[in-house]
């Protein structure tokens, strides 16, 4: 299928000095490969074009890979695989049953909570005069995700730190390295109980070590489960994800895996996006002014355009379980596909010559959403997309109305666990 490349309207107010100048802040500009699909040094099929990436994400011939997906789904001790890694009817049914927590109506019901918490963070910044924006964005992201998931009964403060311990500094868990992990090795069979334990330990290590996960389980997840079981017994059930999982007879360990996926995915990615969006808005007075005076729909369009240019997760992995042809290239069964979302989101065949610039007024072909593939696509598309944009907007409007300036731009590093950027040391001060 060939896209009709839209023309950028004349007078887009946010063009840079040249239509060919990249406005990326989190990803270095690199030459675009000539081919849509190509083999890399690790034997992965790297996908660079929008059309090819969307085809893969919507295909029934692939399944999740990367971020220890295959390890986790192969661990029988964990029971049901978490929704991030599940496939088939189990995944579809889980998405249907939890969709109500992420609808615009549900997100609207969180509005007062988000506004109140954001007001407190901005009041603290106004009082202190200066702060790390990445710390404020983490607090915002963790608070909102905790409320939606139900992680609100922790035994000790410090949920933010416990979450980040098993996310930051993670090592790259390559799909090819974990395929078949935990199976009996040559030299004699393992006893089933020992084999299950070995698999479980490997899965836990794949999400950054045993102790951080154990702390999260004992201090945050188990108290939340206990509080919701008590509420159910008293006839006053709560309306959050953990409460929903209890009605489906999920075990504590199964709930832990969902908290690690639903909760931390929302916390970590939204934290980074808030910082990235603030970086663009604070350095572009005309964009900031337009954002502050725009109605919600237009503000969200600006945030979607920033996210298109700066996708928090830069690479998605899939593994083929049946033969697939992508961009005219036949992909054998068992192959790993690495989808480069930065390249796909700035594909000139889709977006024209200004693909690497911000233009919230940019027209898109029919069926292409504003953030393009930044939230994924297909049945594994991010369920919390509307929530992430809404909470980012809630925080950023209050931050920018305070009139702050950048003291120290953030340092950009790369997180191997989530395959995306991290922005740290982003110092801002009240102007």
C-alpha angles and dihedrals in degrees: 000000000000120000120225101235108228122226116239108238116251113258099029096173097220103055115131125227092286133026088226097053115108116231095193113135102177101041126050114238110255133178114273112241114244093229126065092219128032141158117250130204092273093055093254121140102236115209116208108166128078095231094050093045093049091048090055094046091052096043123111088207094076138062135196118288133170127046087066091293094147093045092050096046090049095056107101092187089067092059113202112030116244115263093251090064102028121109137193126017094340090060094044093049092047091051091049093049095048098039091096091070092062105038119118088252092053092045088051089057089058091053097098092046092050093046094048093050093045090050089055093051093048091046088055091051091049091050096047095038093217139042146154106271091206089060092050092048091050091053091050095047095046094048094051096044091046091054094049095044095040101245092143104115103067118162092221134023117252104080089145093058094045092052094049094048093071094039107042119074094013119161123240110268101198117207093232090053094057101039104119094002115160096028120129112280127221113276100061140335121277121233110256095244092050091045091052091049092049091051092048093050091049091050092050091048089051089065092053111286140317104267099056090049092046091051090049090049097048100037102035116012102041094047089050091051092048092050092051094046088053091049090051091051090050092051095247105106117184124233106236139103097268091051089051092050091051090057086057092052095247114173122237090257093050090050089050091056091050091049089051091053107033095033105040094037089058094042099048101040096044091049091057095044094052089055093046092049092047090051092056095042095047093050094046110059093183092052092045092050092048091048095051094051098040127100117250097266091055093045089052089050090055091050091048090052092050089049091050089056095040108034107186093217105049099183131038121191129212133174123212118236092180134024116288136181115212123181089347092305117119111228116204123226112274095027122140117231119201111201112206102211094183090059094040092050092052098042106147089208086067103030108024129228094322093059092120094052133081115255115152090184090060113134116227131201117264112281096023115115123221098255087045103206099342090111092039123242140242124037093330095054110138108275092204097057096117092044092051093052093044096051091044090053092047092054099038096051091055093044094051095044087059088061105231132178132211114258097175124008114229125268110239118221133160126248111213093195096063096021093235146100128285122206114204137172092026099164120192132176136194107264 
